[in-house]
Amino acid sequence: MPRSPVAILIALSATLFATFTLNSGASLQSSLLALRASAEDFAPFHTGLIMASYYIGFIGGIVWGGNLVNRVGHIRTFAALASIGSAISLLHAVFIDPLTWAIFRAFTGLCLSGLYLVVESWLNEQVDNNSRGGMMAVYMTASLGGLAIGQLLLNLSPVTGFELFTLASVLLSLSLVPIALSRQPPPAAVKTVRMKFRRLYKISPLGFVGAVCSGILTGSVYALGPVFAAMLDLPTADIATFMFFIIFGGMLCQWPIGRLSDRVPRQYVMIAVLGGLAVTCLIPMVMPQIVHDNVIAWGALVGIFVMPVYALSVAYVNDYLSAEDFVPASAALLIVYGAGAAVGPVVGSLALGHFGAWGLPGMFAIVALATGTFAMYRAGFGRRISIEEQGQFVAVPRTTPMAYEMAPTTDAPNDGTPTPPDDSAPSPPPPTQNPGGTANAA
């Protein structure tokens, strides 16, 4: 019998507390660094490199994190990485230098990737097949709630002091407590299964390109959103609110957009989302003062269109996969996403440096138009997935492949049908049942 949401919440409370504090500290540190870099008069390009370094480290954690956990265990891995991440947060306030901060950010990305892996392994061990859907909803709420609250913590102290670095360090340290004191046995060893990028692209060119696009957009939002708002002369309180509503807008609308993609061909929903983002980001070019005066509402609109892009990309790829390929494909997509997220802040910082604050939404509009054009081009090619074949949308975070093992879709029955061929090649009419059963999304 499936457990009630209250029972799930009680059973997972310690791990969810670790998730909330971890995400709050990480979110606070990210925006704090962007604002402090601006206050220290770092060049926008240097700020972009600092923030991009995080995703380079994060990719390293996805690739090597499983081996570390299997070598020394979940608790020791979490304790070591949380301690390193906490110390690095404090060191930012001591060594104020672009190169040093870039190195620190890379190690922060590596640490957080490993920490997410341990948390999600623990959650996956505690849930049964009948409770996966409820558990995933609660986990997403704790994760996104932490990210949003972390932005509001910017209001507690000036960004030019050391207090906020200390607070971020405390939050990362607190995430260790429930894991270290857990009475439950550690999870089983982490499985590492790889999928080649060439195969992933052949399965779905649009899903592959969409993941890159999402990385560029999301990486730029988190890394440069505070810098963009500061260049508009917004006070710190308004910058925190601006970033909060970007995350909150994406959190509220990801689910309804995902459900819409269950009823309408997914590539058409992606085209509409990218088109909406392009229009939203072109508005400042025509009416800059109106956007400036309503920048928080405009930021929420940007979040509504940016955050679901990765979800739609993953769901579209999974429509072409058999169930056993979901997790390997998710690992490859996360690396592709991370590569895009590492490039986005660098390109976005160049746009800010050359064109001012409105250069960032201008870059977003170009990326959205290019990806939307590719999506329209791809819509006329390859095997068509009918609405009946499309799987159910399930939102999971962009953290580690372990999150996909928690998703209900990984329990989908596989009827033995092989993975469909390259969707760029002509194929016979689709069968009446989706080989993978369902599709998940992050």
N, C-alpha and C positions, 0 to 999 in steps of 0.2 A: 504494500500500500504506500503511495507517495506520501512523504512527510509534509506537514503543513508549513507555510512560510515561517511561522513563529518557531517551530521546532528546528527548522533549518538554521534560522538566525541564532538560536541559542547554541546549537552544536558548533557553529562556525564562528562564534563571537570573538574568540581570541585571535584567530587568523584574520578575520575581517578588521579587527582593530589594528593589526600589523599592516594590513593593506591601506587602511585609511591614513594612518600616521606616515607611512612610507610615501604615499602619493602627496600628502600635504607638504611634507618637507621637500620633496623633489620639485613640486610645483612652485613653492615659495623660492627655492634656490634659483630656479631657472629665470624667473622674472626679475628677481633681485639682481642677478648678475648682469642682465641686459640693462637695467636701469643704472646700476653702479658703473658699468662701462661707459654709459652715456655721460654720467656725472663726472667721471674721470677724464672726459674728452678723448676717449679712444676713438680712432677712426671707425666709421661704420663697417669698413671691410674687416678690420681686426675683430670687431664685435661679432660679425658673421662667422669668422673662422673659429672664434671661441665657442660659439653656440653650436656650430656644425661638428666640432670635435666630440660632443656628447654622443652623436649618433654613430660615429666611427667606433667609439668604445662599446656602444650598445650592440652593434653588429658582432664585435668580438665576443661579447657575452653570450649571444645566441649560438655562435659557432663552438665556443669552448666551455661554456658554463656547465653543460651536462657532464663533461669529463671531470671537472673540478668537484661537482657534487658527488659523483660516483666514487671519486678517489678519497675524499675526507668526510663525506656524509653531509646531510642536509643542515643539521644544527650548527656544525662547525663552519660550514660555508657561509651560512647566514650571519653568524657571529662575526666572522672575519670581515666579510664585505660590508656589513652595517657599521662596524667600527672604522673601517677605512673610509667609507663614505662620510661618516660623521666628522672624522678628523679633517678630511679634505674641505668640508664646508667651512670649518674654522680657518683653515690655511688661506682661503680666498681673501680673508680680511687682513692677513699678515703680508702676503706677497701680492701686491697689486701691480701686475704686469701682464700684458696681453699673451705672451708666449707661455708664461707660467700658468695662467688661467686656462689656456687651451689644453695644456697637459692635464691639469686638474679635471677639466670637463670630460676629457676622454676616459680618465679613470672613474669618474662619477658614472658615466654611461655603462662602463663595464661592471661596476658594482651593482647598479640598479637592475641591470639585466639579470645578473645572477640572483639577486634578491627576489625579483618577480618569479624566477624559475622555482625557487624554493617554496614561496607562498603558494603558487599554483599547483605544485606537486602535492603539497599538504592538503589543499582543498580537494584535489582530484581523488586523494586517498580516502577522504571523509564522506564522499557522496556516493550514493547508489544510482543505478540507471534511472529509477523512477523519480529521482529528485534533482536531476541535472538541470532541468529548465529553471526551477525555482532558485537553485543555488547560483546559477549563472546570473540571474536577474539581481540577486542580492549582492553578488560580487561586483557587478558592473556599477551598481549604485554606490557601493563603498569606494570603488576606484575613482569614478568620475566625481563623486562628492569630495573626496580628498583633493583632487586636482583643482576643483573650483574653490574650495575653502582656502587652499594654499595661496591663491591670488589675493584674497581678502586680508590675509595676514600681513600683506605689505603695508597696511595702514597702521600697524602697531608701533612702528619706529621709523626714523628717517633712514633712507637707503644709503646715506653717506656714513652711517655709523657701523658698529660691529654687532649690534644687538640682533638684527635679523639673521645674520650668519649664524649666531649662536642658537637662535630659535630653530633654524633649519637643521642644525646639528643635533639639537635635543630631540626633534621629531624623528630623525633617522635612528637615533639611539633607542628611543621608546619603542620603535617597531620591533626591536630585538627581544623585548621582555616576554611577550606571549609565546614566541617561538622557543626561547631558551627554557621557559618554565613549563612547556607542554608535557603532559603526562602520556600523551599518545605516542605509540611507536613511530619512528620515522618512516616516510614513504619508501616504496621500492625504488630500485635504481632507475635513473632517467634514461629512456631510450632515445638514441639519436639516429634519425633516419633522414637521408638527404634526397633531394630531387634536383636534377640538373636544371640550370636556368634555361638552357636551350629547349629542353622538353617542356618546361613550364610555358615558355613563349609559344611553342607549337600547339599546346593544348588550348590556349586562349591568348592571342596577341592583345586583345582589348583589356583583359584582366591584368596582364603584365604591365602594359602601359598605364593603366589606371592606378596601379599600386605605386608606380614611379611618380605619377602626377600627385597622388595623395601625399606621398612623402615630401615632395617639394613644397606643397601648400601647407601641410600641417607643421612641418619642421620650421617653416618661415613664420607661421603664426605664433608658435610658442617661443621661438628664439627672438623674433624681431617685432612682435606685436607691441611689447612695452616700449621699445625704441621708437616705433612709429607714433605711438600715442604721446611720448615725451616730445617728439619733434613738433607735435601740434600744440605744445605748451600746456598740456593737461597736467593738473596737480597729481601727486601720487595716489590720492584717494580715487580720483576719476580713472587713472590708469588701471588700478586694481579692479575697479568696477567694470571697466571696458573688457579686460581679460576674463573676468568672471562670466560676463554675459556671452562672450564668444564660446566658452566651454558649455555654459548652460543652454544656449541656443542649440548647439550641436547635440547635446544630451537629450533634449526634449524632442527633437525632430528626427533623430536617427531611426527610432523605432517606426514611426508612421511612414517615413520614406521607405524603410525596408519592407514594411508590410505592403506598401503600394507596389514594390518591385516583385512581390509574390503574385500579383494580379495582372501586371502589365509586363511585357518583355523588358528584362532588366536593362538591356542596352539603351532602350528608349528613356527609361527613368534616369540613367546616367547622363544621357544627352541633355535631358531637361535640367538636371541638377547643375551640370557644368555650364549650361546656357544661363541659368539663373545667377550663378556665381560671376560669370563674365559681365552680365548686365549690372549686377550690384557693384562690381569693382570699376566699372566705367562711369558710374554716376558721379564720383568725385571729380572726374575730368570735365564734366559739364556743369556741375553744381557744387563746387568745392565748399562754399560757405555753408550751404544747407547741411552737407555731410558733417562739416566741422561742428556745427551747432547741435547735431544729433548723432554724434559719433558713437555713443554707446549703443543706441538702437541699430545703427548701421553695422557695428561689430557683431551684434547678435545675429543679424541677417547673414553676415559672412560666415559665422559659425554654423548656421543652418545648412549652408551649401557646401562648406569645406569638409566637415566631419563625416558625412555619409559616403564620401567618394571611395574610401578604402573599403568600407563595408560592402558597397555594391560591387567593387572589383573582386573581392574574395568570393562573394556569393556567385558572381558570374563564372569565375573559374571553377568553383565547386559543382556547378551544374554540369560540367563536362567530366567530372571525376568519379571514380568508384570510391566507396567509403574508405578503403584502406589507404588511399592516396591523400586524404584530407590533411593529415598531420604533416607528412613530408612536403606537400605543396604549401602549407601554411608557413613552414620554416623558410622555404625559398621566397615566398611573398614578403615575409617580414624583412629578410635581407635586402630584397629589392626596394621595399619601402624605406628601410634605413639608409640605403644609398641615396635615394631621392631626398630624404630628410637631411642628409649631410650636405648635399649640393644646394638645397633651397636657401638656407641662411646666407651662404656665400653670394649667390646670385642676387638675393634680396638686398643684402647690404650694399652691393654695387649699385642697385637701382636707387636705394635711399641716398647714397653718396652723390650720385650724378643728377638725380631728378627731385630730390627732396622727399618729404613725407609721402606724397601721392605716387612716388615711384613704386612703392610696394604693392598697392592695389593694382597699379598698371601692370606689374609683373604677373600678378595673380590672373588678371584678365587675359594676358597672352597665353599663359599655361592652360587656362580653362578653355580658351578658344581652340588651341592646338589639339588638346586631348579630345574635346567635343567633336572637332572635325574628323579626327581619326576614328572616333566612335561611329560617326555617321558613315564613314567609308567602310568600316568593318561590318556595319549592319547589313550591307548588301552582299556579304560573302559568307561562305562556310555553312556548316550544319546549323539549321535553325532549331532552337530549343522551344518547344511549345509551352504554354502556360501550365499544362498538366504535368509536364516533365520537370518544370522548375521546382526546386525544393523550398522548404520553409526558411525564411530569414531568421537567423539567430545572431544577435550581437555579442561579440567577444572583444576584449581589449587588444590593442596593438602592443603586446608585451613579449610573450615567448610562445613557442609552439605548444607548450603544455596547456595553455588556455584552450586550445582546440580539442585537446583530449577531454576537457571538462564538458565541452558542448554536447548537447543531446544528439547532434548529427553524427558524431563518431560511433554511435551505437546503431546507426541505420543499417538495416539488413542489406546485404549485397547479393544480388541474384546471379553473380558470376559473370555478368556482362563485362567484357574488357573495356578499358578506358577508351573513350571515343578518340578518333584520330584528330590530327591538326584541323582546327576549325577554319583554316584558310583554304582547305581543299574541298571540292564538291563531294557530296555524300548523298546516299539514298535517304528517303524520308525517315524521320526519327521514329524509334520504337515507341511503344505506348507507355513505357515506364522509365523513369530516370534511373540510370545504372547505380547512382549513389544513393538514391532515396530522397535525400534532403540536401540543402546547402546551408553552410553557416557563413557568418560575416563578422568582421571586427570593426 
